[in-house]
């Protein structure tokens, strides 16, 4: 159910991104990223292929939104870079779990968490 | 002949043991529950060869100013009295209670290099300075700066909210006990009251309760009601305890998944054995006068902390895996100086606090080394955060979570080595790639006790949890 809500949320953000010029990224999205990221770490640890893949794909979609937001916002080169890096990591994780290479996927998921934390240090609102 | 009950118990344990070692991912039963069926504190194999057997976790409560102890900043001395250049506070939120004042240094501070490593120490730590070549500095520590209580919780559990297990609890869970007569995880403190924020900092969170830390009070009787009442005979007590044990264990067989009940029974059994072992472990009467002096027991300010550290060494000698020592109020009458929290009059505060810990910690390191225990023990100097280079209230310093020093000493490390750095003023970490957060420190400690933090897992409500939450990176550069 939670994943359905996240998917609907991402779809809504995409729709908004398409039809509205001035998108303000909501903090809920960052919270959702954190939640899905925790779910991903757990699913990789438990070596669950399909749920891991689902989480990784959701994260890829959400990081696309984040990247678009910071490109539009401007003067946030670091955040754009971190979004791109996070998106790439999510895609790599998706590939790795498909190959059942869970050890490497775990390491990349940890890198992804660090990238999220770095970005929050600078851009998360109090 | 194997009964049906024995078969079920042993089958469950086999699966549980495998799951504990991380070999059965996705197992739908709670792995620790299965292992609980025999002895949850039985020794368990690490993931790889351990470099150390025990950890002494020295929490410097209140957040010492490490730019006044270890992290010499000549540029800060030059710039004292001026505003902080904006480039130094870029990217950090300085909304701490004191605001950003002018850069400040104590007029009494002097600095000197020690040992072959040339590590800098201030005049506040003359004894610890002599241990320079035994220390491995992490000068790029970061954390989340919140209230002391919240950041202390993160320091010990990795989270800002209560509910996660402390590092010591994870180690107890993953490795079990090396001495059946003592808890594997002991918390020590000096002073009149328990450490601030209390037992959430040594509890077991979602792990079974048996893995939580046991707090030893200062004084001759470390645990309440451990001694037999005078009016009760030894045999009378023995018979009564044996009967109670039989009844309790009969009761617990009817509730095999109740880990709280099992933890309580285990505590009763342990308490029974600890009536002898715990007082002996903390009894310093057989320690020599020279040893007591080494730990600063002859000094009015350091006596109580020195006593605590001497007890820590005795516990490590007896196989306790994780000793969490919280720096409490110094001995004697020191006015309002209790913790390291120097928002004003830092010189007075740190002079007392440094004198409280300097000789005892140096003595601990010296003593461990002379007994051959430093090779198998990890001593960690840690704090919830540190303090700003700008002044507060004229002569104090505010909280700094953006860049500070922690250090470790002991087996498996490069001694006399420094990792990372803060910027020229000591505001924040110089190279963000080298930032060491709580999770990284925890991952490194776990690595040294032989545990892969990524594979030290526990299934909680269907989710695989680990000590480093979703973070953690072993600081490989400091490992020998």
Interface residues (C-beta under 8 A of the other chain):
Chain A: X37 X38 X39 X41 X42 X43 X45 X46 X47 X48 X102 X106 X107 X109 X110 X113 X114 X117 X118 X121 X122 X126
Chain B: X25 X26 X91 X92 X93 X95 X432 X437 X454 X457 X459 X463 X464 X465 X466 X468 X469 X470 X471 X472 X473
